Amino acid sequence: RQPYQGQAMVMPEVVRGHNVLFAAPTASGKTEAAVAPLYQRHITFRRGNLSTVYVAPTKALVNDLYERLVAYLVTRQPGAVARYTGDRHELRTASGVFCLLATPEALDSLQLRRPEMLAGVRSVVVDEIHLLHGQPRGQQLRHVIARIGKAAAPPGSPRDGFQVVGMTATLDDMAGVAETWLGKGA
């Protein structure tokens, strides 16, 4: 099928490795607009270890996303998706994993306790960014993302930089949120 209009605008930017803030209505394909091009980058750059962390603000959303992504990716790459929340610690090894779904607090814990698991991360997706922006949880998550980016192993290609993709269904200050989460000029 053809991507929706919003997906068609965002996907090329993500596949090029750009930081992106994507606002679109609920159930409009934001997850696919981020995950499909990030998976393409994972394959293109021949990443053998965990390369994408997808952060959702609740365990319920992590579990929902897990079921959707496993159904999509398991036929392409068994073991491609893992969860890491307060009650699910499914990341046993970074080898062979494409995407880790985590809550902000669980990701913080993982980064502090087992930073080597995140050494190959090249992208972080922040879903429902409007729930985190301007909140202590959001400030904490931005610091975690910065630590992950600084500790990441050097890329094998200069085109394989560290990127952040933010997604929201509702946001008033797109420019301010983009600058805060993605950096100046994003």
SEKOL-524711 format. One line per 2 residues: number of its first residue (from 0); their letters; for each residue x, y, z of N, C-alpha, C. Coordinates in Angstrom, 2 decimals, padded with zeros to 5 digits. Each point is the difference from the previous one (the first is absolute). Layout:
REM residues N
NUM	a	X,Y,Z,X,Y,Z,X,Y,Z | ...
//
This chain:
REM residues 186
0	rq	000.83,-001.19,000.00,-000.83,001.19,000.00,000.87,001.24,000.00 | -000.58,001.10,-000.34,000.71,001.28,-000.01,-000.08,000.64,001.37
2	py	001.07,000.69,000.43,-000.04,000.69,001.30,-001.05,001.12,-000.02 | -000.55,000.28,001.17,-000.88,001.15,000.14,000.81,001.27,-000.23
4	qg	-000.70,001.11,-000.22,000.68,001.26,-000.32,001.04,000.37,001.06 | -000.38,-000.06,001.28,000.93,000.34,001.08,001.20,-000.94,000.04
6	qa	-000.26,-001.29,-000.20,001.09,-000.97,-000.03,000.94,000.29,-001.16 | -000.56,000.31,-001.16,000.82,000.27,-001.18,000.90,001.21,000.20
8	mv	-000.41,000.94,000.84,000.83,001.18,000.27,001.11,-000.33,000.99 | -000.28,-000.85,000.98,000.93,-000.26,001.10,000.99,-001.12,-000.32
10	mp	-000.45,-001.04,-000.63,000.85,-001.18,-000.20,001.32,000.30,-000.72 | 000.01,000.80,-001.06,001.29,000.30,-000.64,000.98,000.72,000.92
12	ev	-000.52,000.87,000.86,000.86,000.71,000.94,000.61,-000.97,001.03 | -000.81,-000.92,000.48,000.50,-000.99,000.97,001.03,-000.91,-000.65
14	vr	-000.28,-000.46,-001.21,000.94,-000.91,-000.66,001.32,000.70,-000.34 | -000.02,001.31,-000.14,001.24,000.77,-000.23,000.77,000.23,001.30
16	gh	-000.59,-000.35,001.13,000.70,000.14,001.27,-000.25,001.32,000.70 | -000.99,000.75,-000.43,-000.29,001.29,000.62,-000.82,-000.15,001.27
18	nv	000.17,000.93,000.91,-000.87,000.10,001.16,-001.34,000.54,-000.49 | -001.09,-000.59,000.51,-001.33,000.35,-000.50,-000.98,000.07,001.16
20	lf	-000.89,001.00,-000.04,-001.15,000.07,000.89,-001.23,-000.12,-000.88 | -000.79,-001.04,000.23,-001.13,-000.35,-000.86,-001.29,000.13,000.81
22	aa	-000.89,000.90,-000.45,-001.31,000.16,000.62,-001.07,-000.44,-000.99 | -000.84,-000.91,000.44,-001.09,-000.49,-000.84,-001.08,-000.58,000.93
24	pt	-001.22,-000.11,-000.50,-001.08,-000.52,000.84,000.27,-001.44,000.47 | -000.67,-000.38,001.06,000.07,-001.36,000.51,-000.39,-000.98,-001.11
26	as	000.67,-001.12,-000.06,-000.26,-001.07,-000.97,000.25,000.44,-001.44 | 000.97,000.89,-000.19,000.32,000.45,-001.36,001.30,-000.60,-000.52
28	gk	000.60,-000.93,000.74,001.19,-000.68,-000.49,001.32,000.62,000.41 | 000.01,000.73,001.12,001.25,000.61,000.45,001.04,-001.06,000.33
30	te	-000.40,-001.07,000.67,000.95,-001.06,000.37,000.67,-000.58,-001.24 | -000.79,-000.31,-001.00,000.54,-000.57,-001.23,000.90,001.01,-000.73
32	aa	-000.37,001.29,000.08,000.80,001.04,-000.66,001.38,000.13,000.61 | 000.15,-000.40,001.25,001.31,000.01,000.66,000.70,-001.35,-000.13
34	va	-000.72,-001.07,000.32,000.63,-001.32,000.10,000.44,-000.55,-001.36 | -000.81,000.15,-001.03,000.37,-000.56,-001.31,001.31,000.59,-000.52
36	pl	000.17,001.33,-000.02,001.29,000.51,-000.48,001.16,-000.28,000.95 | -000.27,-000.07,001.29,001.08,-000.36,000.94,000.42,-001.45,-000.20
38	yq	-000.93,-000.87,-000.30,000.35,-001.39,-000.31,000.79,-000.06,-001.31 | -000.39,000.82,-000.97,000.76,000.06,-001.25,001.44,000.43,000.28
40	rh	000.19,001.00,000.87,001.36,000.43,000.36,000.75,-001.13,000.72 | -000.71,-000.72,000.87,000.60,-001.13,000.73,000.57,-001.02,-000.99
42	it	-000.78,-000.33,-001.02,000.43,-000.98,-001.00,001.08,000.60,-000.91 | -000.20,001.22,-000.47,000.94,000.64,-000.92,001.40,000.10,000.60
44	fr	000.07,000.41,001.27,001.30,000.16,000.64,000.51,-001.29,000.65 | -000.71,-001.10,-000.24,000.40,-001.34,000.47,000.28,-000.01,001.51
46	rg	-000.91,000.57,000.73,000.14,000.03,001.46,-000.38,-001.37,000.55 | 000.87,-000.58,000.76,-000.27,-001.32,000.56,-000.55,000.04,001.41
48	nl	000.05,001.18,000.62,-000.45,000.14,001.38,-001.12,001.02,000.09 | -000.57,000.08,001.17,-001.07,000.94,000.28,000.35,001.38,-000.53
50	st	-000.87,000.57,-000.84,000.31,001.31,-000.59,-001.10,001.03,000.22 | -001.19,-000.42,000.41,-001.11,000.94,000.20,-000.64,-000.24,001.35
52	vy	-000.19,001.09,000.73,-000.77,-000.04,001.24,-001.26,000.81,-000.23 | -001.14,-000.60,000.29,-001.29,000.64,-000.17,-000.57,000.20,001.40
54	va	-000.15,001.27,000.41,-000.45,000.32,001.35,-001.46,000.41,-000.05 | -000.79,-000.64,000.84,-001.42,000.33,000.16,-000.24,000.31,001.47
56	pt	-000.90,000.93,000.30,-000.15,000.46,001.39,-000.69,-000.99,000.95 | -000.65,-001.04,-000.54,-000.68,-000.96,000.88,000.32,-001.44,-000.39
58	ka	-000.09,-000.89,000.98,000.21,-001.42,-000.27,-001.08,-000.53,-000.94 | -001.22,000.49,000.14,-001.08,-000.45,-000.87,000.30,000.30,-001.46
60	lv	000.52,001.19,-000.27,000.36,000.36,-001.38,001.18,-000.83,-000.48 | 000.98,-000.23,000.85,001.13,-000.87,-000.37,-000.52,-001.37,-000.40
62	nd	-000.90,-000.56,000.79,-000.52,-001.35,-000.29,-000.80,-000.02,-001.29 | -000.79,001.04,-000.27,-000.76,000.08,-001.24,000.94,000.09,-001.20
64	ly	000.99,000.87,000.10,000.98,000.15,-001.08,000.78,-001.29,-000.23 | 000.33,-000.69,001.08,000.75,-001.25,-000.10,-000.77,-001.00,-000.88
66	er	-001.29,-000.17,000.29,-000.80,-000.96,-000.77,-000.04,000.40,-001.48 | -000.14,001.28,-000.27,-000.05,000.47,-001.39,001.33,-000.21,-000.71
68	lv	001.09,000.37,000.65,001.31,-000.10,-000.65,000.46,-001.45,-000.16 | -000.29,-000.83,000.99,000.37,-001.41,-000.14,-000.74,-000.61,-001.18
70	ay	-001.29,000.31,-000.14,-000.77,-000.54,-001.13,000.60,000.44,-001.33 | 000.52,001.20,-000.05,000.57,000.52,-001.25,001.42,-000.50,-000.25
72	lv	000.82,-000.05,001.04,001.43,-000.26,-000.20,000.45,-001.44,000.22 | -000.78,-000.81,000.71,000.49,-001.33,000.36,000.27,-000.87,-001.23
74	tr	-000.76,000.18,-001.07,000.27,-000.80,-001.20,001.25,000.46,-000.71 | 000.37,001.26,000.19,001.20,000.54,-000.63,001.25,-000.24,000.83
76	qp	-000.15,000.09,001.31,001.14,-000.13,000.90,-000.49,-000.51,001.36 | 000.02,-001.31,000.23,-000.42,-000.52,001.30,000.81,000.64,001.13
78	ga	-000.67,000.35,001.08,000.68,000.61,001.14,000.34,001.46,-000.21 | -000.61,000.62,-001.01,000.34,001.38,-000.37,-000.49,001.02,001.01
80	va	-001.00,-000.35,000.80,-000.61,000.96,000.92,000.03,-000.57,001.41 | 000.33,000.87,000.96,000.00,-000.39,001.41,-000.64,001.11,000.81
82	ry	-000.49,-000.36,001.20,-000.60,000.98,000.91,000.86,000.14,001.24 | -000.02,001.22,000.55,000.68,000.25,001.27,-000.83,001.03,000.76
84	tg	-000.78,-000.51,000.95,-000.84,000.85,000.84,000.21,-000.42,001.45 | -000.77,000.59,000.89,000.13,-000.35,001.41,-000.27,-001.47,000.28
86	dr	-000.83,-000.65,-000.81,-000.30,-001.40,000.25,000.39,-000.95,-001.13 | 000.61,000.51,-001.04,000.47,-000.85,-001.11,001.43,000.39,-000.37
88	he	000.92,-000.89,000.29,001.42,000.22,-000.33,000.41,-001.07,-001.02 | -000.43,000.20,-001.24,000.20,-001.02,-001.03,001.28,000.17,-000.81
90	lr	000.76,001.03,000.24,001.24,000.21,-000.75,001.11,-000.79,000.66 | 000.29,-001.17,-000.54,001.05,-000.86,000.56,001.35,000.29,-000.64
92	ta	-000.04,000.34,-001.28,001.19,000.32,-000.76,-000.35,001.06,-001.04 | 000.94,000.81,-000.38,-000.24,001.00,-001.05,000.17,-000.61,-001.38
94	sg	000.63,-001.15,-000.08,000.27,-000.65,-001.26,-001.30,-000.45,-000.68 | -000.15,000.38,-001.26,-001.15,-000.41,-000.78,-001.27,000.79,000.26
96	vf	000.03,000.94,000.90,-001.19,000.80,000.33,000.03,001.28,-000.83 | -001.14,000.35,-000.56,-000.13,001.27,-000.72,-000.52,001.09,000.94
98	cl	-001.09,-000.28,000.72,-000.70,001.04,000.74,-000.33,-000.44,001.42 | 000.30,000.88,000.94,-000.38,-000.20,001.40,-001.11,000.98,000.32
100	la	-001.13,-000.51,000.49,-001.11,000.83,000.46,000.14,000.16,001.50 | -000.03,001.25,000.48,000.24,000.25,001.42,-000.79,001.20,000.50
102	tp	-000.23,000.01,001.29,-000.53,001.20,000.65,001.20,000.88,000.36 | -000.21,001.28,000.24,001.13,000.88,000.32,000.80,-000.46,001.22
104	ea	-000.68,-000.38,001.06,000.70,-000.39,001.22,000.76,-001.31,-000.16 | -000.59,-000.94,-000.73,000.69,-001.27,-000.23,001.24,000.21,-000.88
106	ld	-000.11,000.88,-000.99,001.16,000.29,-000.85,001.11,000.64,000.82 | -000.35,000.91,000.90,000.98,000.62,000.88,000.71,-001.06,000.83
108	sl	-000.76,-000.91,000.56,000.58,-001.08,000.80,000.93,-000.88,-000.84 | -000.44,-000.37,-001.19,000.82,-000.84,-000.88,001.29,000.73,-000.38
110	ql	-000.10,001.28,-000.32,001.17,000.76,-000.41,001.01,000.11,001.14 | -000.47,000.10,001.21,000.91,000.10,001.14,000.58,-001.36,000.41
112	rr	-000.81,-001.05,-000.07,000.44,-001.33,000.45,000.75,-000.80,-001.06 | -000.42,000.12,-001.25,000.60,-000.80,-001.07,000.21,000.84,-001.26
114	pe	000.81,001.04,000.10,000.17,000.91,-001.15,000.54,-000.69,-001.24 | 000.72,-001.08,000.16,000.55,-000.71,-001.15,-001.10,-000.54,-000.91
116	ml	-001.19,-000.25,000.55,-001.12,-000.48,-000.81,-000.46,001.06,-001.00 | 000.28,001.26,000.30,-000.46,001.11,-000.83,001.11,000.60,-000.86
118	ag	001.16,-000.62,-000.03,001.16,000.56,-000.70,-000.22,000.14,-001.50 | -000.84,-000.82,-000.59,-000.24,000.06,-001.44,-001.20,000.85,-000.40
120	vr	-000.65,000.63,000.95,-001.20,000.77,-000.30,000.35,001.19,-000.89 | -000.74,000.13,-001.10,000.19,001.10,-000.94,-001.23,000.91,-000.07
122	sv	-001.13,-000.45,000.59,-001.21,000.82,-000.06,-000.88,-000.26,001.22 | -000.67,001.08,000.41,-000.98,-000.07,001.09,-001.29,000.63,-000.50
124	vv	-001.09,-000.73,000.17,-001.33,000.50,-000.33,-000.70,000.32,001.30 | -000.58,001.18,000.10,-000.76,000.39,001.18,-001.45,000.18,-000.42
126	de	-000.84,-000.94,000.41,-001.41,000.03,-000.33,-000.74,000.82,001.04 | -001.10,000.60,-000.40,-000.83,000.82,000.90,000.85,001.06,000.70
128	ih	000.84,000.67,-000.77,000.95,000.96,000.56,-000.71,001.13,000.75 | -001.24,000.27,-000.37,-000.76,001.06,000.69,-000.26,-000.34,001.47
130	ll	-000.03,-001.27,000.34,-000.20,-000.41,001.40,001.28,000.17,000.83 | 001.13,000.07,-000.66,001.28,000.09,000.69,000.59,001.41,-000.01
132	hg	-000.26,000.75,-001.05,000.57,001.35,-000.13,-000.47,000.90,001.14 | 000.94,000.68,000.60,-000.32,000.93,001.08,-000.25,-000.67,001.34
134	qp	000.23,-001.30,000.06,-000.21,-000.77,001.23,001.34,-000.53,000.49 | 000.12,-000.28,001.30,001.25,-000.58,000.51,000.39,-001.30,-000.71
136	rg	-000.98,-000.84,-000.35,000.30,-001.25,-000.72,000.64,000.31,-001.35 | -000.46,001.04,-000.65,000.57,000.38,-001.28,001.41,000.51,000.13
138	qq	000.23,000.83,001.01,001.36,000.51,000.23,000.95,-001.15,000.29 | -000.45,-000.95,000.82,000.82,-001.18,000.30,000.28,-000.78,-001.29
140	lr	-001.02,-000.21,-000.82,000.18,-000.76,-001.23,000.96,000.69,-000.96 | -000.07,001.32,-000.10,000.95,000.71,-000.87,001.44,-000.24,000.45
142	hv	000.22,-000.03,001.30,001.35,-000.28,000.52,000.41,-001.44,-000.31 | -000.92,-000.93,000.12,000.30,-001.41,-000.32,000.37,-000.11,-001.48
144	ia	-000.78,000.64,-000.87,000.29,-000.04,-001.44,001.38,000.60,-000.28 | 000.32,001.10,000.66,001.32,000.61,-000.19,001.11,-000.95,000.45
146	ri	-000.18,-000.69,001.11,001.01,-000.95,000.48,000.16,-001.16,-000.99 | -001.12,-000.48,-000.52,000.06,-001.11,-000.97,000.76,000.46,-001.25
148	gk	-000.32,001.19,-000.48,000.67,000.53,-001.19,001.49,000.18,000.20 | 000.40,000.51,001.17,001.43,000.21,000.28,000.75,-001.32,000.15
150	aa	-000.66,-001.01,000.56,000.66,-001.27,000.26,-000.05,-000.95,-001.20 | -000.76,000.34,-001.02,-000.14,-000.89,-001.15,001.33,-000.21,-000.70
152	ap	000.19,-001.21,-000.47,001.20,-000.33,-000.76,000.04,000.85,-001.27 | 001.19,000.34,-000.47,000.09,000.79,-001.24,-000.68,-000.74,-001.15
154	pg	-000.68,000.73,-000.87,-000.68,-000.66,-001.12,000.99,-000.55,-001.01 | -000.43,-001.00,-000.72,000.84,-000.58,-001.05,000.04,000.87,-001.25
156	sp	-000.94,000.94,-000.09,-000.08,000.88,-001.17,-000.32,001.41,000.49 | 000.55,001.01,-000.65,-000.32,001.38,000.41,-001.48,000.35,-000.22
158	rd	-000.70,-000.77,-000.80,-001.43,000.22,-000.24,-000.87,-000.66,001.07 | 000.64,-000.67,000.95,-000.75,-000.76,001.02,000.04,000.71,001.35
160	gf	-000.40,001.25,000.03,000.02,000.78,001.22,-001.11,-000.37,000.96 | 000.12,000.51,001.21,-001.01,-000.22,001.04,-001.20,000.91,-000.29
162	qv	-001.20,-000.53,000.06,-001.18,000.80,-000.31,-001.11,-000.22,001.02 | -000.84,001.04,000.12,-001.16,-000.04,000.89,-001.24,000.30,-000.82
164	vg	-001.04,-000.82,000.19,-001.28,000.20,-000.66,-001.05,000.17,001.09 | -000.66,001.13,000.01,-001.08,000.25,000.95,-001.34,-000.09,-000.71
166	mt	-001.00,-000.53,000.71,-001.32,-000.15,-000.60,-001.07,000.45,000.98 | -001.06,000.60,-000.54,-001.09,000.49,000.83,-001.27,000.08,-000.82
168	at	-001.13,-000.10,000.70,-001.28,000.22,-000.64,-000.49,001.42,000.26 | 000.53,000.61,001.03,-000.46,001.34,000.36,001.13,000.79,000.62
170	ld	000.29,001.14,-000.61,001.10,000.81,000.50,-000.21,001.44,-000.44 | 000.13,000.92,000.94,-000.20,001.41,-000.32,001.27,000.68,-000.50
172	dm	001.13,-000.28,000.61,001.24,000.72,-000.29,001.00,-000.91,-000.72 | -000.27,-000.27,-001.28,000.87,-000.91,-000.75,001.44,000.49,-000.05
174	ag	000.21,001.29,-000.26,001.36,000.53,-000.12,000.75,-000.12,001.32 | -000.64,000.34,001.11,000.64,-000.07,001.31,000.32,-001.43,000.39
176	va	-000.93,-000.90,-000.26,000.23,-001.41,000.33,001.11,-000.57,-000.87 | -000.01,000.33,-001.28,001.05,-000.48,-000.90,001.36,000.48,000.46
178	et	000.12,001.26,000.37,001.29,000.52,000.46,000.44,-000.67,001.29 | -000.93,-000.19,000.93,000.33,-000.61,001.30,000.44,-001.45,-000.16
180	wl	-000.71,-000.76,-000.80,000.24,-001.43,-000.11,000.97,-000.38,-001.10 | 000.01,000.76,-001.10,000.79,-000.41,-001.17,001.19,000.90,-000.26
182	gk	000.07,001.13,000.66,001.11,000.92,-000.17,-000.36,001.18,-000.88 | 000.84,001.00,000.04,-000.22,001.22,-000.80,000.03,-000.33,-001.48
184	ga	-000.90,000.63,-000.72,-000.06,-000.20,-001.44,-000.78,-001.23,-000.43 | -000.53,-000.75,000.95,-000.74,-001.22,-000.37,-001.39,000.35,-000.47
//
